[in-house]
Amino acid sequence: MASSRSIHTLVQGGAAALHPNPVLRALPVGKTTSNMRRNLVFVMSSTPSSSRLRRRRVTTILVAAAFAALTLPGIASAAAPVQTSDLAHSTGGRITTADGTIEFSISSSTLSGARGFITYSGPLGSLFGPEGFAEMIGNRLTGEFFLIDGETSEPAGFATYVVDFTVAGPETATHEVIKDGNHRTVLDLIEQPMLANGAITMPDGTIFPLLDLSATRFVADTWSNSPAATILDGSETFIEANWMLGDLPLTFRLHVTELDAAAVVFLQLPTGGEIIGETRPAFVDDSLAAGFTLTQTGGTVVGDAAVDLQVTELGSTAAFEETDISRQRVITTDIAIRGELTVTLDGATHTFDFVDADLFSVRHAWHGIQYPHAEGGEG
């Protein structure tokens, strides 16, 4: 079920918020205050995760689509509450036959369209690619993945799919009231477990059957007010620390706002995969202590990690940022980080001090207003 924190994160991230650990993989390092806030890029993992993670992704897509629809010109300036409705289906999994292995995820939403990814290893080599054309008619989803050769990076054709969804359990309803500045949104979400059956066909005609895969259907109804202007108040703390664990690059990233917090520890493997652990920690009085379960690409648990750190503010500067659509005062604060990251792999424990890290850390706060015409009203 979508938490209010994940929905708040989505409100800030927009329709691209597909990846479950926001800003943790693609956030640029060394950017200015405004660039950091404007360039938060959310990337969908190329390796499908558990069914619970897929459900969380589709919930995020649903809410993102709803907010995208609410900010279309001519709609957001209306005084009366605006309603949008969305219907989405999602499934995925790992299929291994004598002809190879595929791992995929796919979802289809009436507001945001199809989202998905596939990886393949077998006689055709190593292939991967995102979703292409897709169409949902009734309970049947048909479409294709655009394939890329993992060795040459050249196009490798299309993998087509047909997926039939059938009900597998009762509906579960949730009700969320989201407040962000002077915006207020009400979300009614119905989630229902489904089963997915069908097939994925590779370019050479190889067929991978989809038999009773876990799937989910979501129905989302959203209402939102449209205030004449938007209050821009918020804050964020970003920390990235890099070390070397033997020959492996080790990274810790943390992004904390007033509405959400997300942290990740990951190691890049020489084979091209990764070991990763994610959590949503609590930041209390500028102190943080959190644990991570480390999993290798494919979902195998290989170890754990723990972080214990303290943030100290050193000094701050203030500046005004004014554009055609907004005006705000931005405060940038330099921060120092003390503490340790502990990583346990293969029974061996390694401790890393933040003093020894290649470290980037910053804190921002901003206060201002976005003008009415920025959301489609008359300037």
C-alpha positions, -999 to 999 in steps of 0.1 A, spaced: 0 0 0 13 34 -8 25 53 22 18 90 26 56 96 26 61 79 -8 32 99 -22 47 132 -9 80 122 -26 61 116 -58 45 151 -55 80 166 -56 94 141 -82 66 141 -108 56 114 -133 92 102 -137 92 88 -101 94 52 -111 123 39 -90 116 29 -54 147 46 -39 143 83 -49 173 103 -59 197 76 -47 211 64 -80 210 93 -104 212 125 -83 240 146 -97 269 155 -73 282 190 -69 252 208 -83 240 242 -71 210 246 -49 185 252 -77 200 225 -99 198 199 -72 161 205 -67 153 207 -104 175 178 -116 164 149 -93 161 121 -118 143 89 -109 155 58 -128 137 25 -131 159 -5 -122 168 -28 -151 162 -58 -128 126 -65 -118 121 -68 -81 97 -86 -58 59 -84 -64 56 -60 -34 82 -37 -50 63 -38 -83 31 -29 -66 48 1 -49 61 12 -83 27 11 -99 11 29 -70 38 56 -75 30 57 -113 -7 61 -105 -3 90 -82 23 106 -105 -2 104 -134 -29 119 -113 -7 149 -103 5 153 -139 -31 155 -151 -39 180 -123 -12 204 -135 -22 205 -172 -28 241 -185 -64 252 -181 -71 227 -153 -49 237 -124 -62 273 -124 -98 261 -118 -113 271 -85 -133 240 -80 -117 207 -69 -104 186 -99 -110 149 -101 -90 123 -120 -94 85 -122 -69 59 -132 -68 21 -137 -36 2 -138 -24 -34 -140 11 -47 -131 30 -80 -132 65 -94 -137 88 -122 -128 117 -144 -137 111 -173 -162 138 -200 -170 134 -226 -197 157 -248 -218 158 -218 -242 171 -193 -217 161 -169 -190 140 -137 -190 133 -113 -161 107 -86 -167 82 -62 -153 53 -45 -170 25 -22 -160 -2 -3 -179 -21 27 -166 -49 46 -184 -33 79 -175 5 72 -179 5 44 -204 29 14 -202 61 11 -181 84 -19 -181 117 -35 -187 131 -69 -197 164 -87 -196 172 -119 -215 201 -144 -215 203 -174 -238 212 -185 -273 206 -149 -286 231 -136 -262 225 -110 -235 196 -86 -244 177 -59 -225 153 -32 -232 123 -10 -221 87 -12 -231 75 -1 -265 40 -1 -279 13 -15 -255 -25 -17 -255 -49 -28 -228 -83 -41 -239 -105 -54 -211 -82 -76 -190 -57 -84 -218 -25 -65 -222 -6 -68 -255 26 -50 -264 63 -53 -270 98 -46 -255 124 -29 -276 155 -50 -273 192 -39 -272 222 -62 -276 241 -61 -243 275 -66 -261 272 -44 -291 245 -19 -278 228 -23 -312 190 -28 -317 181 -65 -315 145 -65 -325 113 -68 -304 100 -92 -278 62 -93 -279 39 -103 -251 3 -111 -244 -9 -111 -208 -43 -120 -195 -52 -108 -159 -77 -127 -137 -89 -119 -102 -71 -137 -74 -83 -121 -42 -105 -94 -26 -100 -57 -30 -83 -35 -4 -91 2 -1 -71 30 13 -78 67 18 -50 94 18 -52 131 24 -20 148 12 -11 184 21 18 201 4 20 238 11 -14 252 3 -22 223 -20 -46 196 -7 -51 163 -25 -74 133 -16 -65 99 -30 -88 69 -28 -69 38 -39 -83 2 -44 -58 -26 -48 -67 -61 -59 -44 -92 -63 -45 -107 -98 -29 -136 -117 -12 -131 -150 -11 -157 -177 2 -155 -213 35 -155 -231 65 -135 -242 79 -142 -276 115 -134 -286 126 -122 -320 137 -158 -330 102 -172 -321 113 -186 -287 83 -185 -264 85 -180 -226 51 -190 -210 37 -168 -182 18 -191 -158 -1 -177 -128 24 -149 -121 16 -126 -92 -1 -94 -105 -20 -64 -92 -48 -41 -103 -51 -6 -90 -80 19 -92 -72 54 -81 -96 83 -77 -80 117 -69 -94 151 -60 -73 182 -57 -78 219 -50 -62 245 -72 -50 275 -52 -43 307 -71 -6 305 -61 16 278 -46 37 283 -15 72 271 -20 86 261 14 109 231 21 143 218 30 166 190 21 198 174 33 219 154 8 250 132 17 271 110 -5 302 92 7 325 70 -14 351 44 -3 368 14 -18 361 -21 -3 391 -39 -18 387 -33 -55 349 -26 -53 336 10 -52 313 14 -21 288 43 -19 264 55 8 237 81 -2 211 98 19 184 123 9 162 138 36 134 163 31 106 175 54 83 149 38 105 119 32 139 102 38 157 76 17 191 60 20 211 34 1 243 15 3 256 -2 -28 288 -18 -43 295 -20 -80 306 -55 -90 332 -61 -117 306 -83 -136 284 -53 -141 258 -61 -113 256 -46 -79 251 -53 -42 225 -29 -27 206 -22 5 178 4 9 159 19 38 138 49 48 156 61 79 145 85 107 166 116 111 164 127 147 182 159 160 206 156 131 215 121 140 209 90 120 212 53 128 199 27 103 205 -9 91 204 -23 56 199 -58 42 223 -62 13 211 -82 -18 229 -90 -50 213 -85 -84 187 -112 -86 175 -108 -50 200 -130 -31 208 -118 4 246 -115 7 252 -95 39 241 -64 59 253 -29 66 247 -3 93 253 35 94 256 58 125 262 94 117 259 129 131 254 162 111 269 194 123 260 228 107 290 250 100 276 281 84 251 293 58 245 318 30 212 331 16 203 342 -19 171 351 -39 161 331 -69 136 348 -91 122 336 -125 91 343 -146 71 318 -125 85 320 -90 104 339 -64 121 323 -34 148 328 -8 173 299 -7 195 292 23 225 270 17 242 255 48 276 238 48 275 207 70 301 183 85 295 146 88 309 124 116 303 87 120 308 52 105 294 28 80 298 -9 87 295 -35 60 294 -73 65 299 -96 35 308 -133 35 311 -132 73 338 -104 73 330 -70 88 345 -38 74 342 -4 90 345 29 71 348 63 87 332 93 71 363 113 78 381 90 53 354 92 26 353 111 -7 324 131 7 298 155 -7 272 170 17 249 200 17 217 213 33 192 236 16 161 254 27 138 276 6 109 299 11 89 316 -16 59 316 -39 50 303 -74 28 327 -93 -7 317 -106 2 319 -143 29 292 -137 1 266 -135 -19 276 -165 -37 307 -152 -36 341 -168 -4 361 -160 
